[in-house]
Structures are given as C-alpha cells and as structure tokens.
Amino acid sequence: MRIAFFTDSYDSHRNYTDGVAVIAQKYANYANQKGIFLTIYTNGDENGTERIGETVSVKRFKPIIPWYLPFYNELLLDLLVPNPKLMADFEKNSFDIVHFTQPSTMGINAIYASGRYLMKFPFTVPSLIIGTDITFLRKKRDFKLPLVGSFHTNIPAFTKARTGSEYFSHRVEEMCDNFYKNCDIILATSQCTQDEIRQYINGKSFGLFRSGVDTTAFHPQKRDENFRKKFDDKIILFFAGRISPEKNIQLLKKAFIELRKKHRNIHLFVAGDGVLRESLKKELGDDVTAPGFLHGEELYRAFASSDIFVFPSVTDTLGLVVLEAQASGLPVVVMDQGGPKEVMENGKTGFLCRTDVFEDFVNSIETLIANTELRKQMGKSARILAERYSWDQAFDDLIKVYERVIDNGYKI
C-alpha cells in the first residue's frame, strides 16, 4: 500500500508544535519501522525532501503566497492552491489512498490530487480567478483515489472562542462540510467530536482515529527534584498548550486566583504561548511561570516534576496533553465537554468537571491540593491508563481503515 498523507502541521512553526504535528511525526516513524510506503506532503520554509529510512518521505513545499489565519496564526498556509509543483510530484507516484488532516492548504491539495475537483474554495486565488475548474493542474484520470479525512482541530469552536462570533463560526462549519463531504470516510479523534461534526458535515461514513502517547518519553521517572526546588517545593499546577481563549485560559486564571486565597503553597506552571500569555504573567505575578513552549527532555521533565495537570479547554477534539500528563504520573482535572473526558477516568485518574459550574473546577483542584496520598494514588492509576494508548496500535487501526476503504471499492 502506498499512502499520500497531507498535513499543514509537521514542522514547528513559530516555535509551536501542535498535536497534529506530533501525530504526523509518529506516523512517519511507524511507517519506517513497518516498511510502509508513506509520503507526507506538508508546508515548509523551503522546497525539499527528507528521507526517513527506505519507505518514508517528507516532502515540503514552500507556500507560493504564505499567510496565516487572522484568528489562528500558528498555522502556516498558502493562498495559492493547489500547488502545481506538489501536483506534479504527486502524479509521479502510484498512490493507493490519500489522507488529509486539516481543512486547509494541504487539505485542498489532497482533494484535488485524489481526483475530486468540482469544489469551490473561498479565499484562494484559483477560486477567485477561475472558479472550481482547475483540472489542468492535475493529470487526467478516469478514477478517484480513496480519500480519508481526519478531524483533529475544532476550528469552528476555535473561531467562536477567538472572535466571539456565531456568524463566523457557522461559516467555518460550512467550510468544513465543503472539505470533508468529499471523503470516503471521516475520522474523528473522539466519539464526542464525531457526534458534534455529524451535525454539520454531510459525510458518507464516520470512524475513529484514536491517539497514542509516548510512555517512554513521558514517564514519572523524569521527575527532577532540582526542578521543584526552583519553586520552593510548592504544589505545581501544570498546564500545557496554547495560552489563548479557546483553551479557556480565563477560567484557569480565575480558578488559580480563587485557590491562592486559601493555599499559598501553590504555583502555576504554563508551558505554551499565545495571545494571553503576557496578561496571565502580569495578573498572577510571581505565582506563575510561563516560559513559552517547551520541547524534548525539558518538556518531559516539567510534566513529571509537577503535581496536578489542569486543563479547562472545552474545544479540544482529544487533548493529547492529557494523555501525556497521565503518562507522566499526574492526576488530571478536565472538563466534561470535548475529547479529554474520553481519555481519563473520573474519580480514578483525576476529576471531570461540569463546564458551566466554576466551583467544580476549583473544588476538584483543591481536593488534590489538600490530599497528597490521593494525588499519588490517582497519579499511579493515570500512568496505568496511559500505558493502554500505544502509537503502534493507533496506526495499526488506521491501516485497517485504509484497507477497508480500498476493499469497499472506492478506487474505481
């Protein structure tokens, strides 16, 4: 099987690596180990090809007209799609299936490459100039390649959180439908996300693309007492991700302010960056550490050296960081809306809080602050749960989805 995998997230842009980039990098390593022919098409600062072993290639294409979404500027995009050089490269290969991960630049390239082209894409140069018919960029063929789309980022929810506009959120829902309705199967990273997108995406078939976690990198043994001494051995509340509205940072800040009225032995460590980072530092002062995004051993150590993982986001389709926290031996406090609730066990590996009840979030964290033994017990259970989430199993299941799609006769 020869797989073409399209993603706008593979490398770190603006020092930020999102969950989709982690998945793409893990997929490349998996395919290399298994001897699977995988080509990853992605954006890059320059055109070029990176070989990973004998069967995996990462092909980067420099955007012809680079741009960032005004309300989601972590993602590098190209205003001119499809990319002629990418299309030419694609046609040199005999792919069996096409998979894209985002309704964006590489998603458009994937749809056209698969042989589906009667679509209208707003705000791209080809659609503005020549409408929907740009088939001259793709070699003419009499069949469509099987097309898989996976839904990792809740862009409609992000749009609403960052703009406050229901109108723009609904327009983004329409855009997502325009992309994903062309797929032979749409994969969501959690059941609740699948249930949500079914309301506005007219898909042929839906399935799940479960995630994994690197339980070697994220491990309780990475705990570092020297790290903790920097914070006078206070109880460290840890958050990882974008420091922006869609992560419910305002709730986190409000909860911490409430908690420190009674507990002066707590410290908030925020690994990430975003539009609210500076205001968070200004309002919480010496009680917060916000060094920006961490990577590699520095990140693993920060996770394992903390005490409680706090994640108030209600927009995450999965919440890979919640798995990483549990793999590091931390109890987690998450909300009952979004994907994170599906990768933890309420009352066993942490607490699940009602989204619309502020006191739930505060009281759950306070319970863990006050009870060292409970933190340890939940942390051990969290580690056991995380060990069930294998990247190999996640990608084995994905390959089975590909096989079913191909066997069902979509390649006609």
Residue pairs with C-beta under 8 A, 6 or more apart in sequence:
1 36
1 37
1 96
1 97
1 399
1 402
1 403
1 406
2 37
2 39
2 93
2 94
2 95
2 96
2 97
3 31
3 36
3 37
3 38
3 39
3 95
3 96
3 97
3 99
3 402
4 39
4 41
4 90
4 93
4 95
4 97
4 98
4 99
4 110
4 113
5 24
5 27
5 38
5 39
5 40
5 41
5 99
5 100
5 101
6 40
6 41
6 42
6 98
6 99
6 100
6 101
6 106
6 107
6 109
6 110
6 113
7 20
7 21
7 24
7 40
7 41
7 42
7 100
7 101
7 102
7 106
8 20
8 42
8 43
8 75
8 76
8 77
8 101
8 102
8 104
8 105
8 106
8 107
9 17
9 18
9 20
9 21
9 24
9 42
9 75
9 101
9 102
10 21
10 24
10 25
10 40
10 42
10 43
10 58
10 60
11 21
11 42
11 44
11 45
11 60
12 21
12 295
13 74
13 75
13 76
14 73
14 74
15 273
15 292
15 293
16 74
16 242
16 273
16 293
17 293
17 295
18 74
18 75
18 153
19 152
19 211
19 318
19 320
19 321
20 101
20 102
20 152
20 153
22 320
23 101
23 152
23 211
24 40
24 42
24 101
26 212
26 214
26 391
26 395
27 38
27 40
27 395
28 38
28 40
28 52
28 56
28 58
29 52
30 36
30 391
30 392
30 395
31 37
31 38
31 52
31 55
31 56
31 395
32 52
32 53
32 54
32 55
32 56
35 54
35 55
36 55
36 56
36 399
37 55
37 56
38 55
38 56
38 57
39 56
39 57
39 58
39 59
39 93
39 95
40 56
40 57
40 58
40 59
41 59
41 61
41 86
41 90
41 106
41 109
41 110
42 58
42 59
42 60
42 61
42 106
43 60
43 61
43 62
43 63
43 76
43 77
43 78
43 105
43 106
44 60
44 61
44 62
45 60
45 62
46 60
46 62
47 60
47 61
47 62
47 85
48 59
48 60
49 57
49 58
49 59
49 60
50 57
50 58
50 59
50 60
51 57
52 58
59 86
59 89
61 78
61 83
61 85
61 86
63 76
63 77
63 78
63 79
63 80
63 105
64 78
64 79
64 80
64 83
65 78
65 79
65 80
65 125
66 76
66 77
66 78
66 79
67 77
67 78
67 79
68 74
68 75
68 76
68 77
69 75
69 77
71 158
71 159
71 162
71 163
72 155
72 158
72 159
72 162
74 242
75 102
75 104
77 104
77 105
78 105
79 123
79 124
79 125
80 124
80 125
80 126
81 105
81 108
81 109
81 112
81 121
81 124
81 125
81 126
82 108
82 109
82 112
82 113
82 126
82 134
82 137
82 138
83 109
84 137
86 109
86 113
87 109
87 112
87 113
87 137
87 138
87 139
90 113
91 138
91 139
95 145
96 145
96 146
96 402
96 406
96 411
97 145
97 146
97 147
97 148
97 402
97 405
97 406
97 411
98 110
98 113
98 114
98 145
98 146
98 147
98 148
99 110
99 147
99 148
99 149
99 150
99 402
100 106
100 107
100 109
100 110
100 111
100 147
100 148
100 149
100 150
101 107
101 149
101 150
101 152
102 152
102 153
103 149
103 155
103 175
103 176
103 178
103 179
103 180
107 149
107 179
108 121
108 124
108 179
110 147
111 117
111 119
111 147
111 179
111 182
112 134
112 137
112 138
113 138
113 145
114 144
114 145
114 146
114 147
114 182
115 138
115 141
115 143
115 144
115 145
116 144
116 147
116 182
117 132
117 133
117 134
117 135
117 138
118 132
118 133
119 132
119 178
119 182
120 127
120 131
120 132
120 178
121 127
121 178
122 175
126 134
143 411
143 412
144 410
144 411
144 412
145 411
146 184
146 402
146 405
146 406
146 410
146 411
147 182
147 183
147 184
147 410
148 183
148 184
148 185
148 186
148 187
148 401
148 402
148 405
149 179
149 180
149 182
149 183
149 185
149 186
149 187
150 186
150 187
150 188
150 189
150 209
151 176
151 180
151 186
151 187
151 188
151 189
151 193
151 197
151 317
152 189
152 317
152 318
153 317
154 193
154 196
154 315
154 316
154 317
154 338
155 172
155 176
156 169
156 170
156 172
156 173
156 176
156 200
157 169
157 246
157 314
157 315
158 246
158 315
159 165
159 168
159 169
159 172
160 166
160 168
160 169
161 244
161 245
161 246
161 315
162 244
162 245
162 246
163 169
173 200
174 200
176 197
176 200
176 201
177 200
177 201
177 202
180 186
180 197
180 201
180 203
181 201
181 202
181 203
181 204
183 203
183 204
184 204
184 205
184 405
184 408
184 410
185 203
185 204
185 205
185 206
185 207
185 401
185 405
186 197
186 201
186 203
186 204
186 205
186 206
186 207
187 206
187 207
187 208
187 209
187 398
187 401
188 194
188 197
188 206
188 207
188 208
188 209
188 317
189 208
189 209
189 210
189 211
189 317
189 318
189 339
190 208
190 317
190 318
190 338
190 339
190 342
190 343
191 208
191 342
192 337
192 338
192 339
192 341
192 342
193 317
193 318
193 338
193 339
194 206
194 207
194 208
197 203
198 206
207 401
209 394
209 397
209 398
209 401
210 389
210 393
210 394
210 397
211 318
211 320
211 323
211 343
211 389
211 394
212 323
212 389
212 390
212 391
212 392
212 393
212 394
212 395
213 320
213 323
213 324
213 326
213 327
213 386
213 389
213 391
214 324
214 327
214 391
215 327
215 386
215 387
215 389
217 300
218 300
218 303
218 304
218 324
218 325
218 327
218 328
218 386
219 300
219 304
219 327
219 328
219 329
220 304
220 328
220 329
220 379
220 383
221 304
222 297
222 300
222 301
222 303
222 304
222 305
222 328
223 301
223 304
223 305
223 329
224 301
224 304
224 305
225 305
227 301
227 302
227 305
228 236
228 305
231 267
231 269
231 289
234 265
234 266
234 267
235 263
235 265
235 266
235 267
235 307
235 308
235 369
236 266
236 267
236 268
236 269
236 305
236 306
236 307
236 308
237 256
237 266
237 267
237 268
237 269
237 306
237 307
237 308
237 310
237 365
238 269
238 271
238 302
238 303
238 306
238 307
238 308
238 309
238 310
238 325
238 330
239 252
239 268
239 269
239 270
239 271
239 272
239 309
239 310
239 311
240 270
240 271
240 272
240 294
240 299
240 303
240 309
240 321
240 324
240 325
241 247
241 271
241 272
241 311
241 313
241 321
242 272
242 273
242 274
243 249
243 270
243 272
243 273
243 274
243 275
243 276
243 277
243 280
243 290
244 274
244 275
244 276
245 275
245 276
246 313
246 315
247 274
247 312
247 313
247 315
248 312
248 313
248 314
248 315
248 335
249 274
249 276
249 280
249 312
250 276
251 312
251 358
251 361
252 268
252 310
252 312
253 280
253 283
253 284
254 358
255 310
255 312
255 358
255 361
255 362
255 365
256 266
256 268
256 284
256 287
256 288
257 283
257 284
258 362
259 266
259 362
259 365
259 366
259 369
260 266
260 287
262 366
263 366
263 369
266 287
266 369
267 287
267 288
267 289
268 284
268 287
268 288
268 289
269 288
269 289
269 290
269 302
269 306
270 277
270 280
270 288
270 289
270 290
271 291
271 292
271 293
271 294
271 299
271 302
272 290
272 292
272 293
273 292
273 293
277 290
277 292
280 288
280 290
281 288
281 290
294 302
300 328
303 309
303 324
303 325
303 328
303 330
304 328
304 329
304 330
306 328
306 330
307 330
307 368
307 375
308 330
308 331
308 332
308 333
308 365
308 368
308 369
308 375
309 321
309 322
309 325
309 326
309 330
309 331
309 332
309 333
309 350
310 332
310 333
310 365
311 319
311 321
311 322
311 325
311 332
311 333
311 334
311 335
311 340
312 334
312 335
312 353
312 361
313 319
313 334
313 335
313 338
313 340
314 335
314 337
314 338
314 355
315 338
316 338
316 339
316 340
317 338
317 339
318 339
318 340
318 342
318 343
319 334
319 338
319 339
319 340
319 343
322 332
322 334
322 340
322 343
322 344
323 343
323 386
323 389
324 386
325 332
325 382
326 332
326 343
326 344
326 349
326 350
326 382
326 383
326 385
326 386
327 382
327 383
327 386
327 387
328 383
329 379
329 380
329 382
329 383
330 379
330 382
331 349
331 350
331 351
331 368
331 374
331 375
331 378
331 379
331 382
332 340
332 344
332 349
332 350
332 351
332 382
333 350
333 351
333 353
333 361
333 364
333 365
333 368
334 340
334 341
334 344
334 350
334 351
334 352
334 353
335 341
335 352
335 353
335 354
335 355
335 361
336 352
336 353
336 354
336 355
337 355
341 352
343 385
343 389
344 350
344 352
344 382
344 385
345 381
345 385
346 352
348 378
348 381
348 385
349 378
349 381
349 382
349 385
350 364
350 378
350 382
351 364
351 367
351 368
353 360
353 361
353 364
354 360
367 374
368 374
368 375
368 378
